[in-house]
Amino acid sequence: MPERLSQQKAFDVLRDVLETLHFRGSIFFRSDLAAPWGMSLEKNSCSRFHIALSGECYVGSDTDDAVKVKAQDVIMLPKGNSHWISDQLGRKLVPSSRAADACALNTPLFQEGVITNRLICGVIQFDQGMSHPIFDALPAVMHFPALELSGPIWSVINLIETQMDQEENRNGGVVDRLTEVLFIITI
């Protein structure tokens, strides 16, 4: 047992888990969107999150009912389940890979008309083959509604946005580290 843990009478289990599970975060999508819009995301091994900067939308998965997301909400999908996100229920969904490819080509989708939403979407990837019962026990979808603009979570989100505006590449080292901080303080 690490010396630090053996010297403590009580220890923080979550801190211990986070120190054990090495992870990396990154942003894969940031966009202003005009209705109608909708994207589907395939299952993968990464935890995912969506941040509603403005506007209302819906997030749903195969295992849970759709969640109405409002501005200043964060949605986490810690198990990487397949899911969808759209401005309204029942929208035609575009594969997220197609939306990401369009952004990479500087021809983003869902830009015609009045902008109704601003989103940031990201992933948290754990070391290959690593897991922990605490994370395995988390629900498929976690909704953090109405986060305070002056609170620590939204402060990190503001830092992420500011840094993304300053970096030419949205996957810069600072943004990645801030994404990891966001994951830690949200969990």
C-alpha positions as CSV (number, residue, x, y, z in Angstrom):
1,M,0.0,0.0,0.0
2,P,1.4,3.5,-0.8
3,E,2.9,5.2,2.2
4,R,0.5,8.1,1.8
5,L,-2.5,5.8,2.2
6,S,-1.1,3.8,5.1
7,Q,-0.5,7.1,7.1
8,Q,-4.0,8.3,6.7
9,K,-6.7,7.2,9.2
10,A,-9.3,7.6,6.5
11,F,-8.9,8.2,2.8
12,D,-10.9,9.5,-0.1
13,V,-12.0,6.5,-2.2
14,L,-12.7,8.6,-5.3
15,R,-9.3,10.2,-5.1
16,D,-7.7,6.8,-4.9
17,V,-9.7,5.6,-7.9
18,L,-8.7,8.7,-10.0
19,E,-5.1,8.2,-9.1
20,T,-5.3,4.5,-10.1
21,L,-7.1,5.0,-13.4
22,H,-5.0,7.1,-15.7
23,F,-7.2,8.9,-18.2
24,R,-7.0,11.5,-21.0
25,G,-9.7,13.9,-22.1
26,S,-10.3,15.8,-25.2
27,I,-13.0,17.8,-27.0
28,F,-14.3,16.3,-30.3
29,F,-17.0,18.8,-31.2
30,R,-17.8,22.4,-30.6
31,S,-20.4,24.2,-32.7
32,D,-23.2,26.6,-33.0
33,L,-26.2,24.8,-34.4
34,A,-29.3,25.9,-36.3
35,A,-32.5,23.8,-36.0
36,P,-33.3,21.3,-37.1
37,W,-30.3,19.2,-36.1
38,G,-29.6,15.8,-34.6
39,M,-26.7,13.4,-34.3
40,S,-26.2,9.8,-33.3
41,L,-23.1,8.5,-31.6
42,E,-22.0,4.9,-31.7
43,K,-21.0,3.0,-28.6
44,N,-17.3,3.2,-27.8
45,S,-15.0,2.5,-24.9
46,C,-14.7,6.2,-23.8
47,S,-16.8,8.2,-21.4
48,R,-18.5,11.0,-23.2
49,F,-20.0,14.3,-22.2
50,H,-22.1,17.1,-23.7
51,I,-22.2,20.7,-22.4
52,A,-25.1,22.9,-23.4
53,L,-23.7,26.4,-23.6
54,S,-27.0,27.8,-24.9
55,G,-30.4,26.5,-26.0
56,E,-32.4,23.4,-25.1
57,C,-31.9,20.0,-26.6
58,Y,-32.5,16.3,-25.9
59,V,-30.1,13.4,-25.2
60,G,-31.3,9.8,-25.3
61,S,-29.8,6.3,-25.3
62,D,-31.0,2.8,-26.0
63,T,-31.2,2.1,-22.3
64,D,-32.7,5.3,-20.9
65,D,-35.5,7.8,-21.7
66,A,-34.5,11.0,-23.4
67,V,-33.3,13.8,-21.1
68,K,-34.2,17.4,-21.8
69,V,-31.1,19.4,-21.5
70,K,-31.1,23.2,-20.9
71,A,-28.4,25.8,-21.1
72,Q,-25.8,25.4,-18.4
73,D,-26.4,21.6,-18.1
74,V,-23.8,18.9,-18.5
75,I,-24.7,15.3,-19.6
76,M,-22.1,12.5,-19.0
77,L,-22.3,9.1,-20.4
78,P,-19.6,7.4,-18.3
79,K,-19.9,4.0,-20.1
80,G,-19.6,5.3,-23.6
81,N,-23.1,4.0,-24.6
82,S,-24.5,4.7,-28.0
83,H,-26.8,7.7,-27.8
84,W,-28.2,10.6,-29.8
85,I,-28.5,14.3,-29.3
86,S,-30.9,16.7,-31.1
87,D,-32.8,19.9,-30.8
88,Q,-36.2,18.1,-30.7
89,L,-37.4,14.6,-30.1
90,G,-37.9,12.6,-33.3
91,R,-35.4,14.4,-35.5
92,K,-33.6,12.7,-38.3
93,L,-30.1,11.8,-37.0
94,V,-26.8,12.2,-38.7
95,P,-23.9,10.0,-37.6
96,S,-21.5,12.1,-35.5
97,S,-18.6,11.0,-37.6
98,R,-20.2,12.8,-40.6
99,A,-20.7,15.9,-38.5
100,A,-17.1,15.8,-37.3
101,D,-15.8,15.3,-40.8
102,A,-17.8,18.3,-42.0
103,C,-16.3,20.4,-39.2
104,A,-12.8,19.2,-40.1
105,L,-13.4,20.3,-43.7
106,N,-14.6,23.7,-42.4
107,T,-18.1,23.0,-43.8
108,P,-20.0,22.3,-40.5
109,L,-23.5,20.9,-40.7
110,F,-26.6,22.5,-39.2
111,Q,-25.6,26.1,-39.9
112,E,-28.5,27.3,-42.1
113,G,-31.0,29.5,-40.3
114,V,-31.1,30.9,-36.8
115,I,-28.6,29.5,-34.3
116,T,-30.6,27.8,-31.5
117,N,-27.8,25.9,-29.7
118,R,-24.1,26.0,-28.7
119,L,-22.6,22.7,-27.7
120,I,-19.2,21.4,-26.6
121,C,-18.8,17.6,-26.7
122,G,-15.9,15.6,-25.4
123,V,-14.5,12.2,-24.3
124,I,-12.6,10.8,-21.4
125,Q,-10.5,7.8,-22.3
126,F,-9.1,5.4,-19.6
127,D,-6.0,3.3,-20.0
128,Q,-6.7,0.2,-22.2
129,G,-8.3,-2.5,-20.1
130,M,-8.6,-0.5,-16.9
131,S,-11.8,-0.3,-15.0
132,H,-13.1,0.2,-11.5
133,P,-16.3,-1.0,-9.7
134,I,-17.2,2.6,-8.8
135,F,-17.2,3.7,-12.5
136,D,-18.8,0.4,-13.5
137,A,-21.7,1.2,-11.1
138,L,-22.4,4.6,-12.5
139,P,-25.6,5.0,-14.5
140,A,-25.5,5.1,-18.3
141,V,-26.6,8.8,-18.4
142,M,-25.8,11.3,-15.8
143,H,-27.5,14.7,-15.9
144,F,-26.0,17.8,-14.1
145,P,-28.7,20.5,-14.5
146,A,-28.6,24.2,-14.0
147,L,-24.9,24.5,-13.0
148,E,-24.1,27.8,-11.5
149,L,-22.1,30.2,-13.7
150,S,-20.0,31.2,-10.7
151,G,-19.4,27.5,-9.6
152,P,-16.2,25.5,-10.2
153,I,-17.6,23.3,-13.0
154,W,-18.7,26.3,-15.1
155,S,-15.5,28.1,-14.3
156,V,-13.6,25.2,-15.9
157,I,-16.0,25.2,-18.9
158,N,-15.3,28.9,-19.4
159,L,-11.5,28.2,-19.3
160,I,-12.0,25.4,-21.9
161,E,-13.9,27.8,-24.2
162,T,-11.3,30.6,-23.8
163,Q,-8.4,28.2,-24.5
164,M,-10.2,26.7,-27.5
165,D,-10.6,30.3,-28.9
166,Q,-6.9,30.9,-28.4
167,E,-5.7,27.5,-29.8
168,E,-5.9,26.8,-33.5
169,N,-6.3,23.1,-32.8
170,R,-9.2,22.3,-30.5
171,N,-7.3,19.3,-29.1
172,G,-4.4,21.3,-27.6
173,G,-2.7,20.1,-24.5
174,V,-4.2,22.7,-22.2
175,V,-7.8,22.0,-23.4
176,D,-7.2,18.3,-22.9
177,R,-6.0,18.8,-19.3
178,L,-8.9,21.2,-18.6
179,T,-11.2,18.5,-19.9
180,E,-9.7,16.0,-17.4
181,V,-10.2,18.6,-14.6
182,L,-13.8,19.0,-15.7
183,F,-14.4,15.2,-15.5
184,I,-12.8,15.0,-12.0
185,I,-14.8,17.8,-10.4
186,T,-18.0,16.7,-12.1
187,I,-17.7,13.2,-10.8
